[in-house]
């Protein structure tokens, strides 16, 4: 199944907002209902592909036939940009100025190399395309031009599994649920469950340094990766002869997070874990975000660390976004006593799960937490992939909804939290659209944590420009308060200018040098991650 072209995920899972939420949007934020829905797919005018016969024939030969090179309007529209709110607003209006000229579907590493050779010969930029879930402008060239979308969906195999070493080699176009199903057949799990889980791919996880919702227990995706194969216009790079090595700088780390700018990831070797015997999720209440964050820090630094550990601030808890499938369902009494909701989850053997849960509960109580039992945790687990659908419903109702995230050291978390909230509130209020700002911590480390913000407001006269100003203010606040410009969404084009400042000019010049060696013509995802020369 393809993802909904004008929104997120499976169209059958879309649901309208509860009346309690639409009333809140109207009364608190001044949101006005939309007068019209998105344009129809068949009504979008798509420019001609502009591919010369010689280019078409060369691409046909590279991937084993014309059926794997698609130039029809619908396929090209479905490969236009990603799934950020500005992306969706533009596609809903029928804006396809950066639609690919063709969508090419290679079957293996050699076919990827062959496609790259064709594109270099004919000067065609190439944008690798996995699940299409980018929310940072990572799926269109930084400078609009004729380009090829390289869809990796045919590369969807479990290539190897080593049960002794507990490793698996996966093809890049394998979607996360498919990967989990294949591993589960042999008693293993990857343990990587980001909010994009249902649609994102293994290659995309590696290319963007993804983090899953169980990162406290399983780690980030880049921590799971033991080896990568990269196809470039200049040839192949293979990494990962051993789990760790002192043989020079680790090239895996150079390729992880490279977002298609250096090459196309064609296989990923990851460490795997046995399928857990037990999975338990539960809720806790804290009086304040500060108190809850201190409790999370205790567990992250001194243990025992749960597999899932997240904390919603007062606003997110009040609205109910901590449990997206139950948003708007809380009664007045529950809302008045909301405080801050924390979710803890434990996965593993029965013995280990029981031990960590009991020890962690003692720490959480000592830090002021009140246990709420398993029901809130089970609600969270049931609705953990629902938030993007909620975003679509908000857009349908006439609201603007978007997210951004960052991370910093524990000592800077309070200041970063306040600075980003203030920047967003000021920018949007001055634009005449006072916002509702929510935040949660969903990834913790011994030395720091991530902050994930959700912003809801009225759309304003020009919703895309309206958000650009607010996002600019938030990005400035992030760098000013000592945060990283992105924790797990990637750089793309949206974060690129701030990434340059974070990495420094010498660091960016070093990345440019790598790109020039691997991609001399500058055709791989131009303008993404590395600024155009």
Residue pairs with C-beta under 8 A, 6 or more apart in sequence:
1 10
2 78
3 9
3 10
3 78
3 83
3 131
3 132
3 133
3 199
4 10
4 11
4 14
4 392
5 41
5 74
5 77
5 78
5 91
6 38
6 41
6 88
6 91
6 92
7 14
7 83
7 88
7 389
7 392
7 395
8 83
8 388
8 389
8 391
8 392
9 198
9 199
9 388
9 389
10 198
13 389
14 389
14 392
14 393
15 389
15 393
16 393
16 396
16 397
17 25
17 328
17 390
17 393
17 394
17 397
18 327
18 328
18 329
19 328
20 328
20 329
21 327
21 328
22 397
24 319
25 31
25 394
25 397
25 398
25 399
25 456
26 32
28 436
29 399
29 433
29 434
29 435
29 436
29 456
29 457
29 458
30 433
30 434
30 458
31 397
31 398
31 399
31 457
31 458
31 459
32 398
32 458
33 397
33 398
34 396
34 397
34 398
37 92
37 396
38 91
38 92
38 93
39 92
39 93
39 94
41 74
41 77
43 94
44 73
44 77
44 94
44 96
45 94
45 96
46 73
46 76
46 77
46 96
46 99
47 96
47 99
49 71
49 76
49 101
49 102
50 101
50 146
51 59
51 71
51 101
51 102
51 146
52 122
54 122
55 118
55 122
55 124
56 66
56 69
56 102
58 118
58 121
58 122
59 69
59 102
59 104
59 115
59 118
59 148
60 66
60 68
60 69
61 114
62 104
62 106
62 111
62 114
62 115
62 117
62 118
63 69
63 104
63 105
63 106
63 107
63 111
63 114
63 115
64 107
64 111
68 104
68 105
68 106
68 107
68 154
69 102
69 103
69 104
69 105
70 76
70 102
70 103
70 104
70 105
71 101
71 102
71 103
75 103
76 96
76 99
76 100
76 101
76 102
76 103
76 149
77 91
77 96
77 99
78 132
79 99
79 100
79 103
79 129
79 132
79 139
79 149
79 151
80 91
80 96
80 98
80 99
80 100
80 140
81 87
81 90
81 91
81 98
81 134
81 137
81 139
81 140
82 132
82 133
82 134
82 135
82 136
82 137
82 138
82 139
82 492
83 132
83 133
83 134
83 135
83 388
84 134
84 135
84 136
84 137
84 402
84 494
85 391
85 395
85 400
85 401
85 402
85 463
85 467
86 402
86 463
86 464
86 467
86 468
87 135
87 137
88 392
88 395
89 395
89 463
89 464
90 464
92 395
97 144
98 140
98 141
98 144
100 127
100 147
100 148
100 149
101 124
101 146
101 147
101 148
102 148
102 149
103 129
103 148
103 149
103 151
104 115
104 148
104 149
104 150
104 151
105 151
105 152
105 153
105 154
106 112
106 114
106 115
106 150
106 152
106 154
106 155
107 154
107 155
108 155
108 266
109 229
109 231
109 236
109 266
109 267
112 150
112 155
112 231
112 264
112 266
113 231
113 235
113 236
115 126
115 148
115 150
116 126
116 231
116 232
116 233
116 264
117 233
118 124
119 125
119 126
119 148
119 233
119 523
120 233
120 521
120 523
123 521
123 523
124 146
124 147
124 148
124 523
125 141
125 145
125 146
125 147
125 148
125 523
125 524
125 525
125 526
126 147
126 148
126 150
126 260
126 264
126 523
126 524
126 525
127 139
127 140
127 141
127 147
127 148
127 149
127 150
127 260
127 525
128 150
128 152
128 203
128 207
128 260
128 264
128 265
128 524
128 525
129 139
129 149
129 150
129 151
129 152
130 152
130 172
130 173
130 200
130 201
130 202
130 203
130 204
130 207
131 175
131 196
131 199
131 200
131 201
131 204
132 139
132 199
133 196
133 199
133 200
133 204
134 204
134 208
134 490
134 492
135 403
135 489
136 486
136 489
136 490
136 491
136 492
136 493
136 494
136 495
137 492
137 493
137 494
137 528
138 208
138 259
138 260
138 490
138 491
138 492
138 493
138 525
138 528
139 149
139 492
140 493
141 147
141 525
141 526
141 527
141 528
142 493
142 496
142 526
142 527
142 528
142 531
142 532
143 526
143 527
143 532
150 264
151 173
152 171
152 172
152 173
152 201
152 203
152 264
153 173
154 173
155 171
155 172
155 173
155 174
155 203
155 266
156 171
156 173
156 174
156 175
156 178
157 170
157 171
157 174
158 168
158 169
158 170
158 171
158 174
158 179
158 182
158 183
159 169
159 170
159 171
159 267
160 168
160 169
160 269
161 167
161 168
161 169
161 183
161 186
161 188
161 272
162 168
163 186
163 187
163 188
166 188
166 271
166 272
166 273
167 226
167 269
167 270
167 271
167 272
168 183
168 188
168 190
168 269
168 270
168 272
169 227
169 267
169 268
169 269
169 270
170 179
170 202
170 267
170 268
170 269
170 270
171 202
171 203
171 266
171 267
172 201
172 202
172 203
172 204
172 206
172 264
172 265
172 266
172 267
172 268
173 201
173 202
173 203
174 182
174 201
174 202
175 198
175 199
175 200
175 201
175 202
176 190
176 192
176 193
176 194
176 196
176 197
176 198
176 199
176 200
176 201
176 202
176 205
177 197
177 198
179 190
179 202
180 189
180 190
183 189
183 190
183 272
184 275
187 274
187 275
188 272
188 273
188 274
188 275
189 272
189 273
189 274
189 275
189 276
190 218
190 224
190 270
190 272
190 273
191 212
191 214
191 217
191 218
191 219
191 224
191 273
191 347
192 205
192 210
192 212
192 214
192 218
192 221
192 224
193 212
193 213
193 214
193 384
194 200
194 205
194 210
194 211
194 212
194 213
194 488
195 213
195 384
195 385
195 387
195 388
196 210
196 388
197 212
197 385
198 385
200 210
202 268
202 270
203 264
203 265
203 266
203 268
204 210
205 221
205 268
206 221
206 222
206 225
206 228
206 255
206 256
206 265
206 268
207 256
207 257
207 258
207 259
207 260
207 265
207 490
208 257
208 259
208 488
208 489
208 490
209 220
209 221
209 222
209 256
209 257
209 488
209 490
210 220
210 221
210 222
210 488
211 220
211 221
211 443
211 450
211 487
211 488
212 218
212 220
212 221
213 308
213 310
213 384
213 442
214 307
214 308
214 345
214 347
215 442
215 443
216 300
216 305
216 306
216 307
216 308
216 309
216 443
216 444
217 305
217 306
217 307
217 308
217 345
217 346
217 347
217 348
218 224
218 273
218 307
220 443
220 488
221 270
222 253
222 256
222 257
224 270
224 271
225 240
225 252
225 256
225 268
225 269
225 270
226 240
226 243
226 252
226 269
226 270
226 271
227 238
227 239
227 240
227 241
227 252
227 267
227 268
227 269
228 237
228 238
228 239
228 240
228 252
228 255
228 256
228 265
228 267
228 268
228 269
229 236
229 237
229 238
229 239
229 265
229 266
229 267
229 268
230 236
230 237
230 238
230 239
230 255
230 262
230 263
230 264
230 265
230 266
231 263
231 264
231 266
232 262
232 263
232 264
232 518
232 519
232 524
233 263
233 518
233 519
233 520
233 521
233 523
233 524
234 517
234 518
234 519
234 520
237 251
237 255
237 263
237 518
239 250
239 251
239 252
239 255
240 252
240 269
243 271
254 262
254 514
255 262
255 263
255 265
257 490
257 491
258 529
259 490
259 491
259 492
259 525
259 528
259 529
260 524
260 525
260 528
261 515
261 519
261 524
261 525
261 528
261 529
261 530
262 514
262 515
262 518
262 519
262 524
263 518
263 519
263 524
264 524
276 347
276 348
276 349
276 353
277 348
277 349
277 350
277 353
278 346
278 347
278 348
278 349
278 350
278 353
278 354
279 345
279 346
279 347
279 353
279 381
280 345
280 346
280 347
280 353
280 357
280 374
280 377
281 308
281 343
281 344
281 345
281 346
281 374
281 377
281 378
281 380
281 381
282 343
282 344
282 345
282 357
282 371
282 372
282 373
282 374
282 376
282 377
283 341
283 342
283 343
283 371
283 372
283 373
283 374
283 375
283 376
283 377
283 380
284 292
284 295
284 341
284 342
284 343
284 344
284 364
284 369
284 370
284 371
284 372
285 337
285 338
285 339
285 340
285 341
285 342
285 369
285 370
285 372
286 292
286 295
286 311
286 339
286 340
286 342
286 367
286 368
286 369
286 370
287 339
287 340
287 368
288 314
288 339
288 340
289 311
289 313
289 314
289 340
289 417
289 439
290 414
291 340
291 367
291 368
292 311
292 340
292 342
292 369
293 311
293 413
293 414
293 441
293 449
294 367
295 311
295 342
295 363
295 364
295 367
295 368
295 369
296 309
296 311
296 342
296 441
296 444
296 449
297 410
297 444
297 449
298 363
298 367
299 305
299 306
299 309
299 360
299 363
299 364
299 444
300 309
300 444
300 445
300 446
300 449
301 446
302 363
303 359
304 355
304 356
304 359
304 360
304 363
305 356
305 360
305 444
306 344
306 345
306 346
306 356
306 357
306 360
307 345
307 346
307 347
307 348
308 343
308 344
308 345
308 346
308 347
309 342
309 343
309 344
309 345
309 444
310 342
310 343
310 440
310 441
310 442
311 340
311 341
311 342
311 343
311 440
311 441
312 321
312 322
312 340
312 341
312 342
312 438
312 439
312 440
313 340
313 417
313 438
313 439
313 440
314 338
314 339
314 340
315 436
315 437
315 438
315 439
316 322
316 341
316 438
316 439
316 440
316 454
317 338
317 339
317 340
317 341
318 335
318 338
319 327
319 436
319 438
320 326
320 327
320 328
320 329
320 330
321 327
321 387
321 390
321 438
321 440
321 454
322 341
322 343
322 376
322 380
322 440
323 341
323 376
323 379
323 380
323 383
324 383
324 384
324 386
324 387
324 390
325 379
325 382
325 383
325 386
326 379
326 383
327 390
330 338
341 372
341 376
342 364
342 369
343 376
343 377
343 380
344 357
344 360
344 364
344 377
345 377
345 381
346 353
346 356
346 357
346 360
347 353
348 356
361 371
364 371
365 371
387 454
390 401
391 401
391 402
391 403
394 400
394 401
394 456
395 401
398 458
398 459
399 456
399 457
399 458
399 459
400 433
400 455
400 456
400 457
400 458
400 459
400 460
400 463
400 466
400 467
401 454
401 455
401 456
402 454
402 455
402 467
402 471
403 452
403 453
403 454
403 455
404 420
404 452
404 453
404 455
404 471
404 474
404 489
405 450
405 451
405 452
405 453
405 486
405 487
405 488
405 489
406 416
406 420
406 450
406 451
406 478
406 483
406 484
406 485
406 486
406 487
407 443
407 448
407 449
407 450
407 451
407 483
407 484
407 487
408 416
408 448
408 449
408 451
408 481
408 482
408 483
408 484
409 447
409 448
409 482
410 447
410 448
410 449
412 448
412 481
412 482
412 483
413 441
413 448
413 449
413 451
415 481
415 482
416 451
416 478
416 481
416 482
416 483
417 439
417 451
419 477
419 478
419 480
419 481
420 439
420 451
420 453
420 474
420 477
420 478
420 481
420 483
421 437
421 439
421 453
422 477
423 470
423 473
423 474
423 476
423 477
424 435
424 437
424 453
424 455
424 470
424 473
424 474
425 434
425 435
425 437
426 473
427 469
427 470
427 472
427 473
427 474
428 434
428 435
428 455
428 457
428 466
428 470
429 435
431 460
431 466
431 469
431 470
432 458
432 460
433 457
433 458
433 459
433 460
433 466
434 457
435 455
435 456
435 457
435 470
436 455
436 456
436 457
437 453
437 454
437 455
438 453
438 454
438 455
438 456
439 451
439 452
439 453
439 454
440 451
440 452
441 449
441 450
441 451
441 452
442 450
442 452
443 449
443 450
443 487
443 488
444 450
450 487
450 488
451 483
452 487
453 474
455 470
459 466
460 466
471 494
475 485
475 495
475 498
476 498
478 484
478 485
478 498
479 485
479 498
479 501
479 502
484 502
485 491
485 495
485 498
485 499
485 502
486 495
486 499
489 495
491 499
491 528
491 529
492 528
492 529
493 527
493 528
496 527
496 528
496 529
496 530
496 531
497 531
499 529
500 508
500 531
503 511
508 530
508 531
511 529
511 530
512 530
512 533
515 522
515 524
515 530
516 522
518 524
522 532
522 533
526 532
